Amino acid sequence: MLGGCGWLTPAATTSGIALPERLRAADAAVPAVWPDPAWWRGFGSPELDALMARAVAANFDIAAAVARVRQADAQVRIVGAALLPAVDLGAQAVRQQSALVGTGNFARRRVFSSNNLSLSAAYEIDFWGKNRANLEAAQQVAFANRFDVGTVALTTEASVGNTYFALLAAQEQLAIQRGNLDIATRVLRVIRERFGVGTGTGLELAQQETIAAQQRALVPPLQQQVEQNRNSLGLLVALPPERLAVEGGGFNRLKIPPVAPGLPAEVLVRRPDVLFAEANLAAANANVVVARAQLLPAITLTGSGGFQSVVFENLLRPGSTIFSLAAGLTQPIFRGGALRGQVRLSEAQAEELLAAYRAAIINALVDTENALVALRRTTEQERLQAEAVRTAERAYAIGEAQLRAGTIDLVTLLTTQQTLFSARNTLVEARLARFQAAVALFRALGGGWNAPI
């Protein structure tokens, strides 16, 4: 039996994943710059700062995660009580009267009185460490819930940032679209003037009228995006949409704060989702110990003592003292395979959580690599697209001037016009992708989250 003690505790589990020396997409010449806890302040938007502060304080998902932490702490206290004796105080006063006994004048009733005051205690000797393992499992679950708060908070902060930037992009695209509509309307006036003096055709006029109508039809969907993004921010900051005032603006007044990852191992210890998976695995290993210990004998000590007397006045006298002490051993013999099934279940659950832990590690590394690549490529894309917009604007200005002079046909101008419209919208999309890639990188690096003590 004693030789089985080593069997109770499973072998220490590690991820078994060899970490790379550095992240492939990271610039080796740039020192690590970890995110600040209030990393969003680096974008330079007071409105975004206010939204983040409101979300951190009032978001429903964060509040629910914090409540789960309190539940887990309470469960630790409940489970930990098994390591201490259970003590109960009892008091009882009984007076009974029997039915009539005998007949006639000899019938009598008997009256009984009993008074009892006792203190009882029961304690299970944690010989196999079952209760200690139960407590460890509960503590690890409490740790996991704290890490989950960090994950939920980072997810919420990233959602606020992405939604706010999507709102800015929709507002900017709406302004561009109205500018595109002004251009199309201005060209339409020129063609109408040419048609009025006989230098333009009805087909040219119809083509430009179609373009103007198409540009006008693109305005309502963008207005819808602005309104829906504003409403989505209301949910994230726990405010009804009608009470949320967001002005927005453009990307031109914002900047992307610098951030750079360190070593892969440093990234992992800053990721609450990885630590969440690790704590869950530790809890599962402790549950394996509990399940195995259920197969072994349970030793229980019980004792009680107190006073018992028929007359209340004599209750606390030495002659009324009573006590009992008992020790018991219970060895499961036959449970229909339930106990061994529970062992296999706990072991399989630990194997599942080990796989989840390994997946969390790989996911953290992939997430960081993808975020680094995305920020680098979207930055390059925005720069190139900005050059394309400048070129398209010059080409359109030349084309419109030549149209007024009558030196080019309408088809050439229409092509130049559509190129400008598309280039402007693509530039806004590239800016949005760059800012959202920055948010993804801050999230991949764990934000400014710190492991709770």
C-alpha positions in Angstrom: 0.0 0.0 0.0 2.8 2.4 0.9 4.6 1.6 -2.3 1.6 2.9 -4.2 2.2 6.5 -2.9 4.5 7.2 -5.9 1.7 6.1 -8.2 -0.6 8.7 -6.9 1.2 11.7 -8.3 1.5 11.8 -12.1 4.8 12.6 -13.7 5.6 16.2 -14.2 4.3 17.4 -17.6 6.0 19.9 -19.8 4.9 21.3 -23.2 7.7 19.4 -24.9 7.9 22.2 -27.4 11.4 23.6 -28.3 11.1 27.3 -28.5 13.0 29.2 -31.3 15.8 31.5 -30.3 13.9 34.5 -31.7 10.8 35.4 -33.6 11.4 35.2 -37.4 9.5 38.4 -38.2 11.1 40.4 -35.5 13.9 42.8 -36.3 17.0 41.6 -34.5 18.5 45.1 -34.4 15.5 46.6 -32.6 15.5 46.1 -28.8 12.3 44.8 -27.2 9.7 47.5 -26.5 6.9 45.9 -24.5 3.4 47.4 -24.5 2.5 49.8 -21.8 -0.6 48.8 -19.6 -2.4 51.7 -21.3 -1.0 50.9 -24.7 -3.8 52.6 -26.5 -2.7 56.1 -25.3 0.2 55.9 -27.8 -2.3 56.4 -30.7 -2.8 59.9 -29.5 -6.6 59.9 -29.4 -8.2 61.3 -26.2 -11.6 59.9 -27.4 -10.2 56.4 -27.7 -8.6 56.8 -24.2 -12.0 57.7 -22.8 -13.7 54.7 -24.5 -11.0 52.3 -23.2 -11.3 53.6 -19.7 -15.1 53.2 -19.8 -14.7 49.6 -21.3 -12.2 48.5 -18.6 -14.5 49.8 -15.9 -17.9 48.7 -17.2 -17.7 46.1 -19.9 -20.0 43.2 -19.1 -17.6 40.4 -20.2 -14.9 41.7 -17.9 -17.4 42.0 -15.0 -18.4 38.4 -15.6 -14.8 37.3 -15.6 -14.1 39.1 -12.4 -17.2 37.5 -10.8 -15.8 34.0 -11.9 -12.6 34.9 -10.0 -14.6 35.5 -6.8 -16.4 32.2 -7.3 -13.2 30.4 -7.7 -11.8 32.0 -4.5 -14.9 30.9 -2.6 -14.4 27.4 -4.0 -10.8 27.3 -2.7 -12.1 28.1 0.7 -14.8 25.4 0.5 -12.4 22.7 -0.7 -9.7 23.7 1.8 -12.1 23.2 4.7 -11.6 19.4 4.2 -8.1 19.7 5.6 -9.5 20.8 9.0 -11.8 19.1 11.4 -15.5 19.6 11.2 -16.8 20.7 14.6 -20.4 21.0 15.6 -22.2 22.2 18.7 -25.5 20.6 19.6 -28.1 21.4 22.2 -31.4 19.6 22.7 -34.2 19.7 25.3 -36.9 17.1 25.0 -40.0 16.6 27.0 -42.4 13.7 26.1 -45.6 12.4 27.4 -46.9 8.9 26.7 -50.4 7.7 26.2 -52.5 6.4 29.1 -51.2 3.2 30.5 -53.5 1.0 32.6 -57.3 1.2 33.2 -59.7 2.9 35.5 -58.2 4.6 38.5 -54.9 3.0 37.7 -54.4 4.7 34.3 -51.3 6.8 34.3 -49.3 8.9 31.8 -45.6 8.8 31.8 -43.6 12.0 31.3 -40.0 11.9 30.1 -37.5 14.8 30.0 -34.1 14.8 28.4 -31.5 17.6 28.1 -28.4 17.3 26.0 -25.4 19.6 25.3 -22.6 18.2 23.1 -19.6 19.1 21.0 -18.7 16.8 18.2 -15.8 16.7 15.7 -14.9 14.6 12.7 -11.6 14.6 10.8 -10.5 12.6 7.8 -6.7 11.9 7.9 -5.4 13.0 4.5 -3.0 10.1 4.4 -2.9 9.9 0.6 -3.0 13.6 -0.1 -6.4 13.5 -1.6 -7.7 16.6 0.1 -4.4 18.5 -0.5 -4.7 17.6 -4.2 -8.3 18.8 -4.2 -7.2 22.1 -2.7 -4.4 22.4 -5.3 -6.8 21.8 -8.1 -9.1 24.5 -6.8 -6.2 27.0 -6.4 -5.1 26.3 -10.0 -8.6 26.9 -11.2 -8.6 30.2 -9.3 -5.3 31.1 -11.0 -6.8 30.2 -14.4 -9.8 32.5 -13.7 -7.4 35.3 -13.0 -5.6 34.7 -16.2 -8.9 34.6 -18.0 -9.7 38.1 -16.7 -6.5 39.2 -18.5 -7.5 37.4 -21.7 -11.0 38.9 -21.6 -9.7 42.4 -20.9 -7.2 42.2 -23.8 -9.9 41.0 -26.1 -12.2 43.8 -25.1 -9.5 46.4 -25.4 -8.6 45.1 -28.9 -12.3 45.1 -29.9 -12.7 48.7 -28.8 -9.6 49.8 -30.7 -10.6 47.9 -33.9 -14.2 49.1 -33.8 -13.1 52.7 -33.2 -10.7 52.6 -36.1 -13.3 51.0 -38.3 -15.6 53.9 -37.4 -12.8 56.3 -38.4 -12.3 54.5 -41.7 -16.0 54.5 -42.4 -16.2 58.3 -41.7 -13.2 58.9 -43.9 -14.6 56.8 -46.7 -17.9 58.6 -46.4 -16.1 62.0 -46.7 -14.1 60.6 -49.7 -17.3 59.3 -51.3 -19.0 62.6 -51.0 -15.9 64.1 -52.6 -16.1 61.6 -55.4 -19.7 62.5 -55.9 -18.8 66.2 -56.1 -16.2 65.3 -58.8 -18.7 63.2 -60.7 -21.3 66.0 -60.5 -18.8 68.6 -61.7 -17.9 66.5 -64.7 -21.6 65.9 -65.4 -22.1 69.7 -65.5 -19.2 70.0 -68.0 -20.7 67.3 -70.2 -24.2 68.9 -70.1 -22.6 72.2 -71.1 -20.9 70.5 -74.1 -24.1 68.6 -74.9 -26.0 71.9 -74.8 -23.7 73.5 -77.4 -23.6 70.4 -79.6 -20.0 69.3 -78.8 -21.1 66.4 -76.6 -23.3 63.3 -77.3 -26.3 61.9 -75.5 -24.3 58.7 -74.8 -21.5 60.7 -73.0 -24.2 62.4 -71.0 -25.9 59.1 -70.0 -22.6 57.5 -69.1 -21.7 60.3 -66.7 -25.2 60.4 -65.2 -24.8 56.7 -64.5 -21.4 57.3 -62.8 -22.9 60.1 -60.7 -25.8 57.9 -59.7 -23.5 55.1 -58.7 -21.4 57.4 -56.6 -24.6 58.7 -54.9 -25.8 55.1 -54.2 -22.5 54.4 -52.3 -23.1 57.0 -49.7 -25.9 55.2 -47.6 -23.9 52.0 -47.0 -21.1 54.0 -45.6 -23.4 56.0 -43.4 -24.7 52.6 -42.2 -21.2 51.4 -41.3 -20.6 54.6 -39.3 -23.8 54.2 -37.3 -23.3 50.4 -36.8 -19.7 50.8 -35.6 -20.9 53.5 -33.2 -23.6 51.2 -31.8 -21.1 48.4 -31.4 -18.9 50.6 -29.3 -21.9 51.1 -27.1 -22.0 47.4 -26.3 -18.3 47.3 -25.6 -18.5 50.2 -23.1 -21.8 49.1 -21.6 -23.8 52.2 -22.8 -27.0 52.3 -24.8 -26.2 53.7 -28.3 -28.3 56.8 -27.7 -26.2 57.7 -24.7 -22.9 57.2 -26.5 -21.4 60.3 -28.2 -18.5 59.5 -30.5 -17.2 62.2 -32.8 -14.5 60.2 -34.6 -12.5 62.0 -37.1 -9.7 60.8 -39.4 -6.5 58.8 -39.2 -4.3 61.8 -40.0 -4.2 63.0 -36.4 -3.3 59.6 -35.1 0.0 57.8 -34.9 1.1 54.2 -34.2 3.2 53.8 -31.0 6.3 51.8 -31.3 6.4 48.2 -30.0 8.8 45.3 -30.5 8.8 41.8 -29.2 11.6 40.2 -27.2 12.4 36.5 -27.0 9.7 33.9 -27.6 9.9 32.8 -24.0 9.3 36.3 -22.9 6.2 36.6 -25.1 4.7 33.4 -23.6 5.0 34.6 -20.0 3.2 37.8 -21.0 0.3 36.0 -22.6 -2.6 35.3 -20.1 -4.1 32.7 -22.5 -1.0 30.6 -22.3 -0.9 30.9 -18.5 -4.6 30.1 -18.4 -4.0 26.8 -20.3 -1.0 26.0 -18.0 -3.1 26.5 -14.8 -5.9 24.4 -16.2 -3.4 21.6 -16.9 -2.0 21.8 -13.3 -5.6 21.6 -12.0 -6.2 18.5 -14.1 -3.0 16.8 -12.8 -4.2 17.5 -9.3 -7.5 15.9 -10.1 -5.7 12.8 -11.3 -4.2 12.5 -7.8 -7.7 12.9 -6.2 -9.1 10.2 -8.5 -6.3 7.7 -7.7 -6.6 8.4 -4.0 -10.2 7.4 -4.1 -9.1 3.8 -4.7 -7.2 3.7 -1.4 -8.6 3.5 2.2 -10.1 6.5 3.9 -9.3 6.9 7.6 -11.7 9.0 9.7 -11.6 10.1 13.3 -14.7 11.1 15.1 -15.4 12.2 18.6 -18.1 13.8 20.7 -18.5 14.9 24.2 -20.9 16.8 26.3 -23.6 16.6 29.0 -26.8 14.7 29.2 -29.4 14.9 32.1 -33.0 14.3 32.7 -33.1 17.4 35.0 -31.9 20.6 33.5 -30.3 21.8 36.7 -28.0 18.8 36.7 -27.0 19.1 33.1 -23.5 20.6 33.7 -22.6 18.5 36.7 -19.7 15.9 36.4 -22.1 13.0 36.6 -23.8 14.1 33.4 -20.7 13.9 31.3 -20.8 11.8 28.2 -18.2 11.2 25.4 -17.4 8.9 22.5 -14.3 8.4 20.3 -14.1 6.4 17.2 -11.7 5.7 14.4 -12.8 4.2 11.1 -11.2 2.8 7.9 -13.1 2.5 4.7 -11.6 0.6 1.8 -13.6 0.6 -1.5 -14.1 -3.0 -2.6 -16.6 -3.0 -5.4 -18.1 0.1 -7.1 -18.8 -1.4 -10.5 -15.6 0.1 -12.0 -16.7 3.6 -11.2 -13.6 4.6 -9.3 -11.2 3.3 -12.0 -13.3 4.9 -14.6 -12.9 8.2 -12.8 -9.2 7.7 -12.8 -9.2 7.1 -16.6 -11.5 10.1 -17.1 -9.2 12.4 -15.1 -6.1 11.2 -16.9 -7.8 11.7 -20.3 -8.9 15.2 -19.3 -5.3 16.0 -18.3 -4.1 14.7 -21.7 -6.7 17.0 -23.4 -5.5 20.0 -21.4 -1.9 19.2 -22.2 -2.8 19.3 -25.9 -4.6 22.6 -25.3 -1.5 24.0 -23.5 0.7 23.1 -26.3 -1.7 24.6 -28.8 -1.8 27.8 -26.8 2.0 28.1 -27.0 2.1 27.6 -30.7 -0.9 29.9 -31.2 0.9 32.6 -29.2 4.0 32.4 -31.4 2.0 32.2 -34.6 -0.2 35.1 -33.5 2.8 37.3 -32.8 4.6 36.4 -36.0 1.4 37.1 -38.0 0.9 40.4 -36.2 4.5 41.5 -36.9 4.2 40.6 -40.6 0.8 42.3 -40.9 2.0 45.5 -39.4 5.1 45.6 -41.6 3.2 44.8 -44.8 0.3 47.1 -44.2 2.7 49.9 -43.4 4.4 49.3 -46.8 1.0 49.0 -48.5 -0.2 52.3 -47.1 2.9 54.1 -48.2 2.6 52.7 -51.8 -1.1 53.4 -51.9 -0.6 57.0 -50.8 1.8 57.4 -53.8 -0.9 55.9 -56.1 -3.5 58.3 -54.8 -1.2 61.3 -55.4 -0.5 60.0 -59.0 -4.2 59.4 -59.6 -5.1 62.9 -58.4 -2.5 64.5 -60.8 -3.8 62.4 -63.6 -7.4 63.3 -63.0 -6.6 67.0 -62.7 -4.9 66.9 -66.1 -7.7 64.9 -67.6 -10.4 67.3 -66.3 -8.5 70.3 -67.7 -8.1 68.6 -71.1 -11.8 67.7 -71.1 -12.7 71.3 -70.7 -10.3 72.2 -73.5 -11.8 69.4 -75.6 -8.5 67.6 -76.2 -9.5 64.2 -74.8 -12.5 62.0 -75.1 -14.9 61.2 -72.3 -13.8 57.5 -72.1 -10.3 58.6 -71.0 -11.6 60.9 -68.4 -14.0 58.2 -67.1 -11.2 55.8 -66.7 -9.0 58.3 -64.9 -12.0 59.2 -62.7 -12.7 55.6 -61.6 -9.0 55.1 -60.9 -9.0 58.0 -58.6 -12.1 56.9 -56.8 -10.8 53.3 -56.3 -7.3 54.6 -55.2 -8.8 56.8 -52.5 -10.9 54.0 -51.0 -8.1 51.5 -51.1 -5.9 54.0 -49.2 -8.4 54.2 -46.4 -8.7 50.4 -46.3 -4.9 50.2 -46.1 -4.8 52.7 -43.2 -7.5 50.8 -41.4 -5.6 47.5 -41.9 -2.4 49.1 -40.6 -4.0 50.4 -37.4 -5.8 47.1 -36.8 -2.5 45.3 -37.4 -1.0 47.4 -34.7 -3.8 46.6 -32.3 -3.3 42.9 -33.1 0.4 43.2 -32.3 -0.3 44.8 -28.9 -2.8 42.0 -28.2 -0.3 39.3 -29.4 2.3 40.7 -27.0 -0.1 40.5 -24.1 -0.8 44.2 -24.0 0.4 45.6 -20.8 -1.1 42.8 -18.8 0.9 41.6 -15.7 0.3 38.2 -14.0 -1.6 38.6 -10.7 0.4 37.7 -7.6 
